[in-house]
Amino acid sequence: MIANLAFMIDRDTDQVLLIHKKTGLGKGKINGPGGKLEPGETALEAAVRELQEELHITPTDLEEMGVLHFQFVDGLALHCTVFRGYHFEGTPTETREAKPAWFPTSAIPYERMWADDIFWLPQMLDGQKFHAWFHFDDDDMLGHHIDWQS
């Protein structure tokens, strides 16, 4: 499966926009907005569409920051492009899929997120680009490797 995640940052308050995921893979967790690519879409086009669908906002400055590769014991493989941005049009609004919430970057609730997030998200928010591989058995992370880009 090919997917994306997008993290919007408010530089004035040093907060990141996350979602309480209400449907699909990761339901009940806090995560960045995102989802699967549709046929013919680029990762960037899909990230913009997902932010529009999930939160009713349109990002104007997304930058590709990295790629996450997930392999699950049950056979699911996920390739996820990660984006970071600072500006968007609209007001983050709850939808059927997601409830938006701003969190200080110093107080991200990693205990309510996927186990891998704490290994790459803080550095990505600070501007570090990466490629990362994670192995999961359901919610349990079995191993990981991260290549930081210079």
DSSP file (Angstrom, degrees, kcal/mol; ACC not computed):
  #  RESIDUE AA STRUCTURE BP1 BP2  ACC     N-H-->O    O-->H-N    N-H-->O    O-->H-N    TCO  KAPPA ALPHA  PHI   PSI    X-CA   Y-CA   Z-CA
    1    1 A M              0   0    0      0, 0.0    78,-2.8     0, 0.0     2,-0.5   0.000 360.0 360.0 360.0 138.6    0.0    0.0    0.0
    2    2 A I  E     +a   79   0A   0     76,-0.2    35,-2.2    35,-0.2     2,-0.2  -0.938 360.0 149.6-111.2 130.6    1.3    3.5   -0.8
    3    3 A A  E     -aB  80  36A   0     76,-2.9    78,-2.2    -2,-0.5     2,-0.3  -0.761  28.5-137.9-145.7-174.8    0.2    6.3    1.5
    4    4 A N  E     -aB  81  35A   0     31,-1.4    31,-0.9    76,-0.3     2,-0.3  -0.972   0.3-154.0-149.5 161.2    1.2    9.7    2.9
    5    5 A L  E     -aB  82  34A   0     76,-2.2    78,-2.4    -2,-0.3     2,-0.4  -0.982  11.1-161.5-133.9 146.4    1.2   11.7    6.2
    6    6 A A  E     -a   83   0A   0     27,-2.6     2,-0.5    -2,-0.3    78,-0.2  -0.994   1.7-164.9-134.3 129.8    1.2   15.5    6.5
    7    7 A F  E     -a   84   0A   0     76,-2.1    78,-2.3    -2,-0.4     2,-0.4  -0.955   5.9-159.6-117.8 117.5    2.2   17.5    9.5
    8    8 A M  E     -aC  85  17A   0      9,-0.6     9,-3.0    -2,-0.5     2,-0.4  -0.825  10.8-159.9 -97.6 132.9    1.3   21.2    9.7
    9    9 A I  E     - C   0  16A   0     76,-2.9     2,-0.8    -2,-0.4     7,-0.2  -0.925  14.8-147.4-117.5 135.9    3.3   23.3   12.1
   10   10 A D  E  >> - C   0  15A   0      5,-3.0     4,-1.5    -2,-0.4     5,-1.5  -0.894  12.2-168.0 -98.0 105.9    2.3   26.7   13.6
   11   11 A R  T  45S+     0   0    0     -2,-0.8    -1,-0.2     1,-0.2     5,-0.0   0.821  82.2  59.6 -65.2 -32.1    5.7   28.5   14.0
   12   12 A D  T  45S+     0   0    0      1,-0.2    -1,-0.2    -3,-0.1    -2,-0.0   0.872 121.5  23.1 -66.5 -36.7    4.2   31.2   16.2
   13   13 A T  T  45S-     0   0    0     -3,-0.4    -1,-0.2     2,-0.1    -2,-0.2   0.462 100.8-125.6-107.8  -3.6    3.0   28.8   18.9
   14   14 A D  T  <5 +     0   0    0     -4,-1.5    91,-2.6     1,-0.2    92,-0.4   0.932  63.7 138.9  54.0  50.0    5.4   25.9   18.1
   15   15 A Q  E   < -CD  10 104A   0     -5,-1.5    -5,-3.0    89,-0.3     2,-0.4  -0.883  45.0-143.6-122.1 155.2    2.5   23.5   17.8
   16   16 A V  E     -CD   9 103A   0     87,-2.9    87,-2.3    -2,-0.3     2,-0.7  -0.942  18.8-124.7-118.8 141.1    1.8   20.6   15.4
   17   17 A L  E     +CD   8 102A   0     -9,-3.0    -9,-0.6    -2,-0.4     2,-0.2  -0.758  40.0 166.6 -87.4 116.5   -1.6   19.7   14.0
   18   18 A L  E     - D   0 101A   0     83,-2.8    83,-2.4    -2,-0.7     2,-0.4  -0.695  23.5-130.4-119.0 173.5   -2.4   16.1   14.7
   19   19 A I  E     -ED  31 100A   0     12,-3.3    12,-2.1    81,-0.2     2,-0.8  -0.947  13.0-131.1-127.8 150.2   -5.6   14.1   14.4
   20   20 A H  E     -ED  30  99A   0     79,-2.6    79,-1.7    -2,-0.4     2,-0.3  -0.911  42.3-132.6 -88.8 110.0   -7.6   11.7   16.6
   21   21 A K  E     + D   0  98A   0      8,-2.8     7,-3.1    -2,-0.8    77,-0.2  -0.522  30.0 178.5 -76.4 127.1   -8.1    9.0   14.0
   22   22 A K        +     0   0    0     75,-3.0     2,-0.3    -2,-0.3    76,-0.2   0.572  60.6  28.6-105.3 -13.4  -11.7    7.8   13.8
   23   23 A T  S    S+     0   0    0     74,-0.7    -1,-0.1     2,-0.1     5,-0.1  -0.935  95.9   7.9-142.9 163.5  -11.6    5.2   11.0
   24   24 A G  S >  S+     0   0    0     -2,-0.3     3,-1.9     2,-0.1     2,-0.1  -0.044 103.7   3.8  70.7-164.0   -9.2    2.8    9.2
   25   25 A L  T 3  S+     0   0    0      1,-0.3    -2,-0.1     2,-0.0    -4,-0.0  -0.370 134.9  19.9 -59.2 126.1   -5.7    1.6   10.1
   26   26 A G  T >  S+     0   0    0      1,-0.2     3,-2.5    -2,-0.1    -1,-0.3   0.583  83.2 174.3  88.0  10.8   -4.7    3.2   13.4
   27   27 A K  T <   +     0   0    0     -3,-1.9    -1,-0.2     1,-0.3    -5,-0.2  -0.257  69.0  24.2 -51.7 133.1   -8.3    4.0   14.5
   28   28 A G  T 3  S+     0   0    0     -7,-3.1    -1,-0.3     1,-0.4     2,-0.2   0.239 103.8 105.3  93.4 -12.7   -8.2    5.3   18.0
   29   29 A K  S <  S-     0   0    0     -3,-2.5    -8,-2.8    -8,-0.1     2,-0.4  -0.523  73.0-116.9 -94.7 164.6   -4.6    6.6   17.8
   30   30 A I  E     +E   20   0A   0     82,-2.3    84,-0.4   -10,-0.2     2,-0.3  -0.864  52.1 142.2 -96.1 137.3   -3.3   10.1   17.4
   31   31 A N  E     -E   19   0A   0    -12,-2.1   -12,-3.3    -2,-0.4     3,-0.1  -0.903  53.3 -78.7-156.4 178.7   -1.4   10.6   14.1
   32   32 A G        -     0   0    0     -2,-0.3   -25,-0.2   -14,-0.2   -14,-0.1  -0.638  58.7 -96.0 -82.6 153.0   -0.8   13.0   11.4
   33   33 A P  S    S+     0   0    0      0, 0.0   -27,-2.6     0, 0.0     2,-0.3  -0.365  72.4 104.8 -65.0 150.8   -3.5   13.4    8.7
   34   34 A G  E     +B    5   0A   0    -29,-0.2     2,-0.3    16,-0.2   -29,-0.2  -0.970  31.5 176.5 163.7-173.6   -3.0   11.3    5.6
   35   35 A G  E     -B    4   0A   0    -31,-0.9   -31,-1.4    -2,-0.3    15,-0.1  -0.988  41.1 -29.6 169.8-168.4   -4.0    8.2    3.7
   36   36 A K  E     -B    3   0A   0     -2,-0.3   -33,-0.3   -33,-0.2     2,-0.3  -0.344  55.7-114.2 -74.2 148.5   -3.7    6.1    0.6
   37   37 A L        -     0   0    0    -35,-2.2   -35,-0.2    -2,-0.1    -1,-0.1  -0.596  26.9-135.4 -76.8 143.0   -2.9    7.4   -2.8
   38   38 A E    >   -     0   0    0     -2,-0.3     3,-2.3     4,-0.2     8,-0.1  -0.642  44.0 -71.3 -92.4 158.4   -5.6    7.1   -5.4
   39   39 A P  T 3  S+     0   0    0      0, 0.0    -1,-0.1     0, 0.0     3,-0.1  -0.225 121.0  12.1 -52.4 130.7   -4.7    5.9   -9.0
   40   40 A G  T 3  S+     0   0    0      1,-0.3     2,-0.2    -3,-0.1    -3,-0.0   0.319  98.5 125.1  86.3  -7.9   -2.7    8.5  -10.9
   41   41 A E    <   -     0   0    0     -3,-2.3    -1,-0.3     4,-0.0     2,-0.2  -0.556  54.5-135.8 -84.6 147.9   -2.0   10.7   -7.9
   42   42 A T     >  -     0   0    0     -2,-0.2     4,-2.3    -3,-0.1     5,-0.2  -0.540  32.7-106.4 -84.8 166.1    1.5   11.8   -6.7
   43   43 A A  H  > S+     0   0    0      1,-0.2     4,-2.2     2,-0.2     5,-0.1   0.897 122.5  50.4 -60.2 -39.8    2.2   11.6   -3.0
   44   44 A L  H  > S+     0   0    0      2,-0.2     4,-2.3     1,-0.2    -1,-0.2   0.930 109.5  49.2 -65.8 -45.8    2.0   15.4   -2.8
   45   45 A E  H  > S+     0   0    0      1,-0.2     4,-2.4     2,-0.2    -1,-0.2   0.904 112.6  49.1 -59.5 -40.8   -1.4   15.5   -4.6
   46   46 A A  H  X S+     0   0    0     -4,-2.3     4,-2.9     2,-0.2    -1,-0.2   0.889 108.3  53.1 -66.9 -39.0   -2.7   12.8   -2.2
   47   47 A A  H  X S+     0   0    0     -4,-2.2     4,-2.2     2,-0.2    -2,-0.2   0.924 110.6  47.0 -62.6 -44.2   -1.4   14.6    0.9
   48   48 A V  H  X S+     0   0    0     -4,-2.3     4,-2.0     2,-0.2    -2,-0.2   0.940 114.0  48.1 -61.5 -47.0   -3.2   17.8   -0.2
   49   49 A R  H  X S+     0   0    0     -4,-2.4     4,-2.9     1,-0.2     5,-0.2   0.916 110.4  51.3 -60.1 -44.4   -6.4   15.8   -0.9
   50   50 A E  H  X S+     0   0    0     -4,-2.9     4,-3.3     1,-0.2     5,-0.4   0.900 109.3  49.7 -63.1 -41.0   -6.3   14.0    2.4
   51   51 A L  H  X>S+     0   0    0     -4,-2.2     4,-1.9     2,-0.2     6,-1.4   0.886 112.8  48.3 -64.0 -37.2   -5.9   17.3    4.4
   52   52 A Q  H  X5S+     0   0    0     -4,-2.0     4,-1.2     4,-0.2    -2,-0.2   0.934 117.9  40.1 -66.1 -45.5   -8.9   18.6    2.5
   53   53 A E  H  <5S+     0   0    0     -4,-2.9    44,-0.2     1,-0.2    -2,-0.2   0.916 123.1  37.5 -70.7 -43.8  -11.0   15.5    3.1
   54   54 A E  H  <5S+     0   0    0     -4,-3.3    44,-0.3    -5,-0.2    41,-0.3   0.833 137.7  10.0 -81.2 -32.5  -10.0   14.9    6.7
   55   55 A L  H  <5S-     0   0    0     -4,-1.9    38,-2.1    -5,-0.4    -3,-0.2   0.431  90.8-119.1-130.1  -2.0   -9.7   18.4    8.1
   56   56 A H  S  <<S+     0   0    0     -4,-1.2    35,-0.5    -5,-0.5     2,-0.3   0.839  73.9 121.4  61.6  34.9  -11.2   20.8    5.4
   57   57 A I        -     0   0    0     -6,-1.4    -1,-0.2    33,-0.2    -2,-0.2  -0.917  53.8-146.2-123.4 155.4   -7.9   22.6    5.0
   58   58 A T  E     -I   89   0B   0     31,-2.4    31,-2.5    -2,-0.3   -10,-0.1  -0.953  17.2-142.3-121.8 110.9   -5.7   23.2    1.9
   59   59 A P  E     -I   88   0B   0      0, 0.0    29,-0.3     0, 0.0    -7,-0.0  -0.399  13.0-170.4 -70.4 149.0   -1.9   23.3    2.6
   60   60 A T  S    S+     0   0    0     27,-2.5    28,-0.2    -2,-0.1    25,-0.0   0.433  77.0  33.0-117.8  -2.8    0.1   25.8    0.5
   61   61 A D        +     0   0    0     26,-0.7    25,-0.1     2,-0.0    23,-0.1  -0.045  68.0 164.4-149.1  40.3    3.7   24.8    1.2
   62   62 A L        -     0   0    0     23,-0.1     2,-0.4    21,-0.1    23,-0.2  -0.391  16.1-165.3 -67.2 138.4    4.1   21.1    1.8
   63   63 A E  E     -F   84   0A   0     21,-2.4    21,-2.1    -2,-0.1     2,-0.4  -0.986  24.1-118.1-123.4 133.0    7.7   19.8    1.7
   64   64 A E  E     +F   83   0A   0     -2,-0.4    19,-0.2    19,-0.2     3,-0.1  -0.568  36.3 170.9 -71.1 127.9    8.7   16.1    1.4
   65   65 A M  E     -     0   0A   0     17,-3.2    65,-1.7    -2,-0.4     2,-0.3   0.664  51.3 -38.8-112.2 -25.4   10.7   15.2    4.5
   66   66 A G  E     -Fg  82 130A   0     16,-1.3    16,-3.0    63,-0.2     2,-0.4  -0.995  47.7-101.9 178.9-179.3   11.0   11.4    4.3
   67   67 A V  E     -Fg  81 131A   0     63,-1.2    65,-2.6    -2,-0.3     2,-0.5  -0.998  20.4-156.8-133.4 132.8    9.7    8.0    3.6
   68   68 A L  E     -Fg  80 132A   0     12,-3.2    12,-3.2    -2,-0.4     2,-0.5  -0.919   4.9-163.3-106.8 132.4    8.5    5.4    6.1
   69   69 A H  E     -Fg  79 133A   0     63,-2.4    65,-2.9    -2,-0.5     2,-0.4  -0.977  10.2-172.0-115.7 120.5    8.5    1.7    5.2
   70   70 A F  E     -Fg  78 134A   0      8,-3.3     8,-2.6    -2,-0.5     2,-0.5  -0.934   8.8-173.7-114.3 134.6    6.3   -0.5    7.4
   71   71 A Q  E     -Fg  77 135A   0     63,-2.3    65,-2.8    -2,-0.4     2,-0.3  -0.993  10.2-160.3-124.7 123.8    6.2   -4.3    7.2
   72   72 A F  E >   - g   0 136A   0      4,-3.1     3,-2.2    -2,-0.5    65,-0.2  -0.785  26.3-124.1-102.8 147.6    3.6   -6.1    9.4
   73   73 A V  T 3  S+     0   0    0     63,-2.3    64,-0.1    -2,-0.3    -1,-0.1   0.816 110.6  63.3 -56.8 -32.9    3.9   -9.7   10.4
   74   74 A D  T 3  S-     0   0    0     62,-0.2    -1,-0.3     1,-0.1    63,-0.1   0.486 125.7 -99.0 -75.2   0.1    0.4  -10.4    8.8
   75   75 A G  S <  S+     0   0    0     -3,-2.2     2,-0.2     1,-0.3    -2,-0.1   0.183  77.2 139.2 106.1 -16.7    1.9   -9.4    5.4
   76   76 A L        -     0   0    0     -5,-0.1    -4,-3.1     2,-0.0     2,-0.4  -0.438  31.0-169.2 -63.0 129.3    0.7   -5.8    5.1
   77   77 A A  E     - F   0  71A   0     -6,-0.2     2,-0.4    -2,-0.2    -6,-0.2  -0.986   1.7-169.9-121.2 133.9    3.4   -3.6    3.7
   78   78 A L  E     - F   0  70A   0     -8,-2.6    -8,-3.3    -2,-0.4     2,-0.5  -0.989  12.6-167.1-130.9 127.9    3.1    0.2    3.7
   79   79 A H  E     -aF   2  69A   0    -78,-2.8   -76,-2.9    -2,-0.4     2,-0.5  -0.971  19.5-175.2-112.7 117.2    5.2    2.8    2.0
   80   80 A C  E     -aF   3  68A   0    -12,-3.2   -12,-3.2    -2,-0.5     2,-0.4  -0.955  18.0-151.4-127.8 118.3    4.4    6.2    3.4
   81   81 A T  E     -aF   4  67A   0    -78,-2.2   -76,-2.2    -2,-0.5     2,-0.4  -0.724  19.3-146.2 -84.9 134.0    5.8    9.6    2.2
   82   82 A V  E     -aF   5  66A   0    -16,-3.0   -17,-3.2    -2,-0.4   -16,-1.3  -0.868  15.3-171.3-108.2 132.7    5.9   12.2    5.0
   83   83 A F  E     -aF   6  64A   0    -78,-2.4   -76,-2.1    -2,-0.4     2,-0.4  -0.869   8.2-160.7-120.4 154.1    5.4   15.9    4.4
   84   84 A R  E     +aF   7  63A   0    -21,-2.1   -21,-2.4    -2,-0.3     2,-0.3  -0.993  17.6 166.0-131.9 140.4    5.8   19.0    6.6
   85   85 A G  E     -a    8   0A   0    -78,-2.3   -76,-2.9    -2,-0.4   -23,-0.1  -0.957  29.1-160.7-149.9 168.1    4.2   22.4    6.0
   86   86 A Y  S    S+     0   0    0     -2,-0.3     2,-0.4   -78,-0.2   -75,-0.2   0.565  71.9  55.3-124.5 -19.5    3.5   25.7    7.8
   87   87 A H        +     0   0    0    -77,-0.1   -27,-2.5     2,-0.0   -26,-0.7  -0.943  52.4 157.5-128.3 142.5    0.7   27.4    5.9
   88   88 A F  E     -I   59   0B   0     -2,-0.4     2,-0.4   -29,-0.3   -31,-0.0  -0.985  33.7-121.5-154.1 160.2   -2.8   26.4    4.9
   89   89 A E  E    S+I   58   0B   0    -31,-2.5   -31,-2.4    -2,-0.3     2,-0.1  -0.848  73.6  26.8-103.2 142.2   -6.2   27.8    3.9
   90   90 A G  S    S-     0   0    0     -2,-0.4   -33,-0.2   -33,-0.2    -2,-0.1  -0.420  88.3 -74.5 102.7 179.8   -9.3   27.0    5.9
   91   91 A T        -     0   0    0    -35,-0.5     2,-0.1    -2,-0.1    -2,-0.1  -0.980  47.7-106.9-119.8 126.6   -9.9   26.1    9.5
   92   92 A P        -     0   0    0      0, 0.0     2,-0.4     0, 0.0   -36,-0.2  -0.338  48.5-174.9 -55.1 124.4   -9.2   22.6   10.8
   93   93 A T        -     0   0    0    -38,-2.1     5,-0.1    -2,-0.1     2,-0.1  -0.965  27.7-109.0-130.3 138.2  -12.6   21.0   11.2
   94   94 A E        +     0   0    0     -2,-0.4     5,-0.2     5,-0.1     2,-0.2  -0.412  42.2 177.4 -65.8 139.6  -13.7   17.6   12.6
   95   95 A T        -     0   0    0      3,-2.8   -41,-0.1   -41,-0.3   -42,-0.0  -0.687  49.0 -85.0-129.1-176.3  -14.9   15.1   10.0
   96   96 A R  S    S+     0   0    0     -2,-0.2     3,-0.1     1,-0.2   -42,-0.1   0.809 128.2  40.0 -60.8 -30.1  -16.1   11.5    9.9
   97   97 A E  S    S+     0   0    0    -44,-0.2   -75,-3.0     1,-0.2   -74,-0.7   0.772 120.9  18.8 -91.9 -29.5  -12.5   10.4    9.7
   98   98 A A  E     -D   21   0A   0    -44,-0.3    -3,-2.8   -77,-0.2    -1,-0.2  -0.995  47.2-150.1-152.5 146.0  -10.6   12.7   12.0
   99   99 A K  E     -D   20   0A   0    -79,-1.7   -79,-2.6    -2,-0.3    -5,-0.1  -0.976  33.9-136.3-114.4 116.2  -10.8   15.1   14.9
  100  100 A P  E     +D   19   0A   0      0, 0.0     2,-0.3     0, 0.0   -81,-0.2  -0.367  26.6 172.8 -75.0 150.8   -8.0   17.8   14.7
  101  101 A A  E     -D   18   0A   0    -83,-2.4   -83,-2.8    -2,-0.1     2,-0.4  -0.949  25.6-135.2-155.1 136.8   -6.0   18.9   17.7
  102  102 A W  E     -D   17   0A   0     -2,-0.3   -85,-0.2   -85,-0.2   -93,-0.1  -0.773  24.4-172.9 -91.3 136.3   -3.0   21.1   18.1
  103  103 A F  E     -D   16   0A   0    -87,-2.3   -87,-2.9    -2,-0.4     5,-0.1  -0.991  30.2-110.6-129.0 137.3   -0.1   19.9   20.4
  104  104 A P  E >   -D   15   0A   0      0, 0.0     3,-2.3     0, 0.0   -89,-0.3  -0.425  29.3-126.0 -58.6 139.3    3.0   21.7   21.5
  105  105 A T  G >  S+     0   0    0    -91,-2.6     3,-0.5     1,-0.3   -90,-0.1   0.758 112.4  56.1 -62.2 -21.1    6.0   20.1   19.8
  106  106 A S  G 3  S+     0   0    0    -92,-0.4    -1,-0.3     1,-0.2   -91,-0.1   0.495 112.5  41.3 -85.2  -3.8    7.4   19.6   23.3
  107  107 A A  G <  S+     0   0    0     -3,-2.3    -1,-0.2     2,-0.0    -2,-0.2  -0.166  71.5 156.1-138.3  41.6    4.4   17.7   24.5
  108  108 A I    <   -     0   0    0     -3,-0.5     2,-2.2    -5,-0.1     3,-0.2  -0.549  49.1-122.9 -69.9 132.6    3.4   15.4   21.7
  109  109 A P    >   +     0   0    0      0, 0.0     3,-2.3     0, 0.0   -79,-0.2  -0.414  43.5 164.9 -80.8  69.8    1.4   12.4   23.1
  110  110 A Y  G >   +     0   0    0     -2,-2.2     3,-1.7     1,-0.3     8,-0.2   0.780  68.7  67.5 -57.9 -28.4    3.6    9.6   21.8
  111  111 A E  G 3  S+     0   0    0      1,-0.3    -1,-0.3    -3,-0.2     4,-0.1   0.671 103.1  46.2 -67.2 -14.8    2.0    7.2   24.2
  112  112 A R  G <  S+     0   0    0     -3,-2.3   -82,-2.3     2,-0.1    -1,-0.3   0.243 107.9  72.1-107.5  10.3   -1.2    7.5   22.2
  113  113 A M  S <  S-     0   0    0     -3,-1.7   -82,-0.1   -84,-0.2     2,-0.0  -0.544  99.4 -65.3-115.5 178.7    0.5    7.2   18.8
  114  114 A W    >   -     0   0    0    -84,-0.4     3,-1.1    -2,-0.2     4,-0.4  -0.385  51.0-116.4 -62.3 147.9    2.2    4.4   16.8
  115  115 A A  T 3  S+     0   0    0     24,-0.4     3,-0.4     1,-0.3     4,-0.2   0.733 110.5  58.8 -63.0 -24.1    5.3    3.1   18.5
  116  116 A D  T >> S+     0   0    0      1,-0.2     3,-2.0     2,-0.1     4,-0.6   0.776  84.1  80.7 -76.0 -25.6    7.6    4.3   15.7
  117  117 A D  H X> S+     0   0    0     -3,-1.1     4,-2.7     1,-0.3     3,-1.1   0.824  84.4  58.2 -56.4 -38.6    6.6    8.0   15.8
  118  118 A I  H 34 S+     0   0    0     -4,-0.4    -1,-0.3    -3,-0.4    -2,-0.1   0.724 101.5  58.8 -65.1 -19.8    8.9    8.8   18.7
  119  119 A F  H <4 S+     0   0    0     -3,-2.0    -1,-0.2    -4,-0.2    -2,-0.2   0.695 126.5   7.4 -84.3 -19.6   11.9    7.6   16.7
  120  120 A W  H <X S+     0   0    0     -3,-1.1     4,-2.4    -4,-0.6     5,-0.2   0.628 108.2  77.7-132.5 -28.1   11.5   10.0   13.8
  121  121 A L  H  X S+     0   0    0     -4,-2.7     4,-2.7    -5,-0.2     5,-0.2   0.901  93.8  50.6 -62.4 -45.5    8.8   12.6   14.3
  122  122 A P  H  > S+     0   0    0      0, 0.0     4,-1.2     0, 0.0    -1,-0.2   0.924 114.8  44.3 -59.7 -42.0   10.7   15.0   16.6
  123  123 A Q  H  4>S+     0   0    0      2,-0.2     5,-2.6     1,-0.2     4,-0.2   0.898 112.8  51.4 -68.6 -40.0   13.7   15.2   14.2
  124  124 A M  H ><5S+     0   0    0     -4,-2.4     3,-1.9     1,-0.2    -1,-0.2   0.918 107.0  53.0 -63.1 -43.2   11.5   15.6   11.2
  125  125 A L  H 3<5S+     0   0    0     -4,-2.7    -1,-0.2     1,-0.3    -2,-0.2   0.824 106.9  54.2 -61.3 -29.7    9.6   18.4   12.8
  126  126 A D  T 3<5S-     0   0    0     -4,-1.2    -1,-0.3    -5,-0.2    -2,-0.2   0.442 131.0 -94.3 -83.5  -0.4   13.0   20.1   13.4
  127  127 A G  T < 5S+     0   0    0     -3,-1.9     2,-0.4     1,-0.3    -3,-0.2   0.476  76.1 142.2 107.0   2.4   13.8   19.8    9.7
  128  128 A Q      < -     0   0    0     -5,-2.6    -1,-0.3    -6,-0.1     2,-0.2  -0.662  39.0-146.5 -82.7 127.2   15.7   16.5    9.5
  129  129 A K        +     0   0    0     20,-0.4    20,-2.6    -2,-0.4     2,-0.3  -0.573  28.2 163.1 -89.6 157.6   15.0   14.4    6.4
  130  130 A F  E     -gH  66 148A   0    -65,-1.7   -63,-1.2    18,-0.3     2,-0.3  -0.970  40.0-136.9-161.4 166.6   15.1   10.6    6.5
  131  131 A H  E     -gH  67 147A   0     16,-2.0    16,-3.4    -2,-0.3     2,-0.3  -0.977  35.2-176.9-131.9 132.4   14.3    7.1    5.2
  132  132 A A  E     -gH  68 146A   0    -65,-2.6   -63,-2.4    -2,-0.3     2,-0.4  -0.970  18.8-157.9-138.4 148.6   13.0    4.7    7.9
  133  133 A W  E     -gH  69 145A   0     12,-3.0    12,-2.2    -2,-0.3     2,-0.4  -0.987  13.7-177.6-126.6 133.2   12.0    1.0    8.1
  134  134 A F  E     -gH  70 144A   0    -65,-2.9   -63,-2.3    -2,-0.4     2,-0.5  -0.984  14.6-154.0-133.9 142.8    9.8   -0.5   10.8
  135  135 A H  E     -gH  71 143A   0      8,-2.5     7,-3.5    -2,-0.4     8,-1.2  -0.974  22.4-176.9-117.9 125.5    8.7   -4.0   11.5
  136  136 A F  E     -gH  72 141A   0    -65,-2.8   -63,-2.3    -2,-0.5     2,-0.5  -0.904  30.4-160.2-125.9 149.9    5.4   -4.5   13.4
  137  137 A D  E >  S- H   0 140A   0      3,-2.8     3,-2.3    -2,-0.3     2,-0.3  -0.922  79.8 -59.1-120.3 100.3    3.2   -7.3   14.8
  138  138 A D  T 3  S-     0   0    0     -2,-0.5   -65,-0.0     1,-0.3   -64,-0.0  -0.489 123.0 -15.6  55.5-117.3   -0.1   -5.5   15.1
  139  139 A D  T 3  S+     0   0    0     -2,-0.3     2,-0.5    -3,-0.1   -24,-0.4   0.543 118.2  98.2 -89.0  -7.7    0.7   -2.5   17.4
  140  140 A D  E <   -H  137   0A   0     -3,-2.3    -3,-2.8   -26,-0.1     2,-0.5  -0.709  67.8-141.4 -90.0 122.7    4.0   -4.0   18.7
  141  141 A M  E     -H  136   0A   0     -2,-0.5    -5,-0.3    -5,-0.2     3,-0.1  -0.707  17.8-177.5 -82.1 125.6    7.1   -2.7   17.0
  142  142 A L  E     -     0   0A   0     -7,-3.5     2,-0.3    -2,-0.5    -6,-0.2   0.724  61.6 -23.1 -94.9 -26.4    9.6   -5.5   16.5
  143  143 A G  E     -H  135   0A   0     -8,-1.2    -8,-2.5     2,-0.0    -1,-0.3  -0.976  55.3-164.0-175.1 165.0   12.5   -3.5   15.0
  144  144 A H  E     -H  134   0A   0     -2,-0.3     2,-0.3   -10,-0.2   -10,-0.2  -0.994   7.8-166.5-158.7 159.9   13.5   -0.4   13.2
  145  145 A H  E     -H  133   0A   0    -12,-2.2   -12,-3.0    -2,-0.3     2,-0.4  -0.963  10.6-167.2-149.2 133.9   16.3    1.3   11.2
  146  146 A I  E     -H  132   0A   0     -2,-0.3     2,-0.6   -14,-0.2   -14,-0.2  -0.988   8.7-161.2-128.4 129.4   16.5    5.0   10.2
  147  147 A D  E     -H  131   0A   0    -16,-3.4   -16,-2.0    -2,-0.4     2,-0.4  -0.945  17.1-150.8-104.5 114.9   18.8    6.6    7.7
  148  148 A W  E     -H  130   0A   0     -2,-0.6     2,-0.3   -18,-0.2   -18,-0.3  -0.710  12.4-134.7 -86.3 135.3   19.1   10.4    8.4
  149  149 A Q              0   0    0    -20,-2.6   -20,-0.4    -2,-0.4    -1,-0.0  -0.664 360.0 360.0 -90.5 143.6   19.8   12.5    5.3
  150  150 A S              0   0    0     -2,-0.3    -1,-0.1   -22,-0.1   -20,-0.0   0.444 360.0 360.0 -95.1 360.0   22.4   15.2    5.4
